[in-house]
């Protein structure tokens, strides 16, 4: 993510001054303060009602071209084919490469993600070009009007089509907070799995999630004894998973304890209807 500092002189309350100086909406000005992107004398400004006569520093987002051009584009939205290892959006103000850079670089400052996929998952990501298109598309995901299809390389030989219907709950007690659990108290989660071919000791499968829970495909496949190749969290020793999540696992350790340099999950296709036009978009990446 391309962040840069900009110094501006203000004389007045911080929110109205940000609106005037940056030519932004009140809601956007408040976000600068909420997200800790306003500094005075090197200190974070938290008071939205503060009156300031002097110079402040604003942390602005400046998108960078990382070369991930959209593979499909119409007036309202575009589809990107994200490589594995690239986060879709930044977690903090660190200057790391994210897909959001390319989205805003190629589509403009109003463009934004309509959904997310994990950093190690490769494949299709949909972005709305305007705020309203973003809202519309997000609502379509929520109401299951958009169907995604994934390819996954899983351990073992899976030979029959199966539907995994197991509820998922967010983990609140364990050390690894991003890890979800299959639990009867959780929300319903359904994934259709279709075997495609056997590849050595593994199987290539098509996964069709009928619900949209966090890590749904990953935890569902693990639950039936066919974890995804390169899975760094589910079925992995907790100490190794924790080390991986903290970014302290070396490439050599990754191969030794997890068995692959990446999670072998790929968002292959996306299907939906938008403004009376039907779309089926397929990834052109060579996943296997």
C-alpha positions in Angstrom: 0.0 0.0 0.0 1.4 3.4 -1.0 1.2 5.8 2.0 2.8 9.2 2.1 2.8 12.0 4.6 1.6 15.5 3.7 2.0 18.6 5.9 -0.8 21.2 5.8 -1.4 24.4 7.8 -4.8 24.8 9.4 -6.5 27.4 11.6 -9.7 26.0 13.1 -11.4 22.8 14.1 -9.7 19.8 12.7 -12.7 18.2 10.8 -13.9 21.3 9.0 -10.3 22.1 8.1 -9.7 18.7 6.7 -12.8 18.9 4.6 -11.7 22.3 3.2 -8.0 21.6 2.7 -8.4 18.1 1.2 -11.8 18.7 -0.6 -13.3 15.6 1.0 -16.7 14.7 2.6 -17.2 15.0 6.4 -17.4 11.2 6.8 -14.0 10.9 5.0 -12.4 13.6 7.2 -13.6 11.8 10.4 -12.0 8.5 9.1 -8.6 10.2 8.9 -8.8 10.8 12.7 -10.5 7.5 13.5 -7.7 5.6 11.6 -5.0 7.5 13.3 -3.7 9.3 10.2 -3.5 12.8 11.6 -0.5 13.9 13.6 0.4 17.1 15.5 4.0 17.5 16.6 4.6 13.8 16.0 1.7 12.7 18.1 -1.5 11.1 16.9 -4.6 13.4 17.0 -7.6 11.7 18.5 -9.8 14.7 19.3 -12.2 15.4 16.4 -13.3 18.7 18.0 -9.8 20.0 18.5 -9.0 23.6 17.4 -5.6 23.8 15.9 -3.6 26.8 14.7 -0.5 25.4 13.1 0.9 22.6 11.0 -0.4 19.0 11.0 0.7 15.9 9.1 -1.8 13.8 7.2 -1.0 10.2 6.1 -2.5 9.9 2.6 -3.0 6.9 0.4 -1.2 7.0 -2.9 -1.8 3.9 -5.0 1.1 2.3 -6.8 1.1 0.3 -10.0 2.1 -3.2 -9.1 1.2 -4.6 -12.5 -1.9 -6.4 -11.6 -4.2 -5.1 -14.3 -7.9 -6.1 -14.4 -8.6 -9.1 -16.6 -12.3 -8.0 -17.2 -13.8 -4.6 -17.0 -17.1 -2.9 -17.7 -18.5 0.5 -16.7 -19.6 -0.5 -13.2 -16.9 -3.0 -12.1 -13.7 -4.9 -12.9 -12.2 -8.3 -12.0 -8.6 -8.8 -11.0 -6.7 -12.1 -11.0 -4.7 -11.9 -7.7 -1.4 -13.8 -7.3 -0.9 -15.8 -4.1 1.1 -13.9 -1.5 -0.5 -10.5 -2.2 -2.9 -9.2 0.5 -6.1 -7.6 -0.9 -5.9 -4.7 1.5 -3.4 -3.3 4.1 -3.7 -4.3 7.8 -1.9 -1.1 8.9 0.1 1.9 7.5 3.0 -0.2 6.4 4.1 0.3 2.8 3.5 -3.3 1.5 2.1 -4.3 -1.9 -1.6 -4.9 -1.9 -4.3 -5.5 -4.5 -6.0 -2.3 -3.4 -3.1 -0.4 -4.9 -3.8 -1.7 -8.3 -7.6 -1.4 -7.9 -7.3 2.3 -7.2 -4.4 2.9 -9.6 -6.3 1.4 -12.6 -9.9 2.3 -11.7 -9.7 5.5 -9.7 -9.9 6.6 -6.1 -13.6 5.8 -5.8 -13.0 2.1 -6.7 -12.9 -0.5 -3.9 -13.1 -4.2 -3.1 -16.5 -5.8 -3.2 -15.2 -8.9 -1.3 -12.0 -10.4 0.0 -9.9 -13.5 -0.3 -7.0 -14.7 1.9 -3.5 -13.5 1.2 -2.3 -16.9 0.1 -5.4 -17.7 -2.0 -4.9 -16.7 -5.6 -7.6 -15.9 -8.2 -10.5 -13.6 -9.0 -11.4 -10.5 -6.9 -14.3 -8.3 -7.9 -14.1 -4.5 -7.4 -16.8 -1.8 -7.8 -15.8 1.3 -9.7 -18.0 3.7 -7.7 -19.1 3.7 -4.0 -22.7 2.8 -5.1 -21.4 -0.1 -7.3 -19.3 -1.3 -4.3 -22.4 -1.2 -2.1 -24.5 -3.0 -4.7 -22.0 -5.8 -5.2 -21.4 -6.3 -1.5 -25.1 -6.6 -0.9 -25.3 -9.2 -3.7 -22.6 -11.2 -2.0 -24.5 -11.0 1.3 -27.8 -12.1 -0.4 -26.0 -15.0 -2.2 -26.6 -13.5 -5.7 -23.0 -14.0 -6.6 -21.6 -17.5 -6.9 -17.8 -18.2 -6.6 -16.0 -21.4 -7.6 -12.6 -22.5 -6.3 -10.0 -25.0 -7.3 -8.2 -26.7 -4.5 -5.4 -29.3 -4.4 -6.2 -31.5 -1.4 -4.3 -34.2 0.4 -5.4 -37.8 -0.3 -7.7 -39.3 -3.0 -11.2 -37.8 -3.0 -13.2 -39.7 -5.5 -16.9 -38.9 -4.9 -18.8 -35.7 -5.0 -19.8 -34.6 -1.5 -21.7 -31.8 0.2 -20.2 -30.6 3.5 -22.9 -29.1 5.7 -21.2 -28.2 9.0 -21.7 -25.0 11.1 -18.8 -22.7 11.6 -18.1 -20.5 14.6 -15.4 -17.9 15.2 -12.7 -18.8 17.6 -12.7 -16.7 20.8 -10.9 -18.9 23.3 -7.9 -20.3 21.4 -4.6 -18.5 20.9 -5.0 -18.3 17.1 -7.9 -15.9 16.8 -8.3 -16.1 13.0 -8.9 -19.8 13.2 -12.6 -20.8 12.9 -14.1 -24.0 14.4 -16.8 -26.4 13.3 -19.3 -26.3 16.1 -23.0 -26.9 16.4 -23.4 -23.4 17.9 -22.0 -21.8 14.8 -23.7 -20.5 11.7 -24.7 -22.9 8.9 -22.0 -23.4 6.3 -22.4 -25.5 3.1 -19.8 -26.4 0.5 -20.2 -28.6 -2.5 -17.0 -30.5 -3.4 -16.5 -32.1 -6.9 -13.4 -34.2 -7.6 -11.7 -33.4 -10.9 -8.6 -35.6 -11.1 -6.0 -37.4 -9.0 -2.5 -35.8 -9.0 0.0 -38.2 -7.4 -1.0 -38.4 -3.7 -3.4 -35.5 -4.0 -6.7 -34.6 -5.6 -7.7 -31.6 -7.6 -11.3 -30.6 -6.6 -13.8 -27.9 -7.5 -15.3 -26.2 -4.4 -18.6 -24.3 -4.6 -19.4 -22.5 -1.3 -23.1 -22.0 -0.9 -22.5 -19.8 2.2 -19.8 -17.3 2.8 -18.1 -18.0 6.2 -14.6 -17.1 7.0 -12.1 -19.9 5.9 -15.1 -22.0 5.0 -13.5 -24.1 2.3 -10.4 -24.6 4.2 -11.9 -25.8 7.5 -14.6 -27.9 5.7 -12.0 -29.8 3.6 -9.8 -30.3 6.7 -12.9 -31.7 8.6 -13.4 -34.5 6.1 -9.7 -35.6 6.2 -8.7 -33.8 3.0 -6.9 -30.6 4.1 -5.7 -28.3 1.3 -2.0 -28.8 0.3 0.1 -26.0 1.9 -2.6 -25.3 4.6 -0.7 -23.3 7.3 -3.4 -23.2 10.0 -5.8 -26.2 10.0 -4.2 -29.5 11.0 -0.9 -27.8 11.8 0.9 -27.7 15.2 -0.4 -24.5 17.0 3.2 -23.2 17.6 3.9 -23.5 13.8 0.6 -21.8 12.9 1.3 -19.0 15.4 4.8 -18.5 14.0 3.4 -18.4 10.5 0.8 -15.8 11.3 3.4 -13.6 13.0 5.5 -13.8 9.8 8.3 -15.5 11.6 8.3 -18.8 9.7 11.1 -19.1 7.2 10.7 -20.5 3.8 12.7 -23.6 4.8 10.5 -24.1 7.9 7.4 -23.6 5.8 8.4 -26.4 3.5 9.5 -28.7 6.4 6.4 -28.3 8.6 3.7 -27.4 6.1 4.9 -29.1 3.0 4.3 -26.4 0.4 5.3 -22.8 -0.2 1.7 -21.6 -0.5 -1.9 -22.5 0.2 -3.1 -24.4 -2.9 -6.5 -22.7 -3.2 -7.6 -20.6 -6.2 -10.7 -18.5 -6.9 -11.3 -19.9 -10.4 -14.6 -18.5 -11.5 -17.3 -16.0 -10.6 -20.9 -15.9 -11.8 -23.7 -13.3 -11.3 -26.1 -11.0 -13.0 -25.7 -7.2 -12.7 -28.1 -4.7 -14.2 -29.8 -7.3 -16.3 -26.5 -8.6 -17.8 -25.3 -12.1 -16.9 -21.6 -12.6 -16.3 -19.4 -15.7 -16.0 -15.8 -14.8 -15.6 -13.0 -17.4 -15.5 -9.4 -17.1 -14.3 -6.7 -17.5 -16.9 -4.0 -18.3 -14.4 -2.2 -21.6 -14.4 -3.1 -22.8 -10.9 -1.6 -26.4 -11.3 
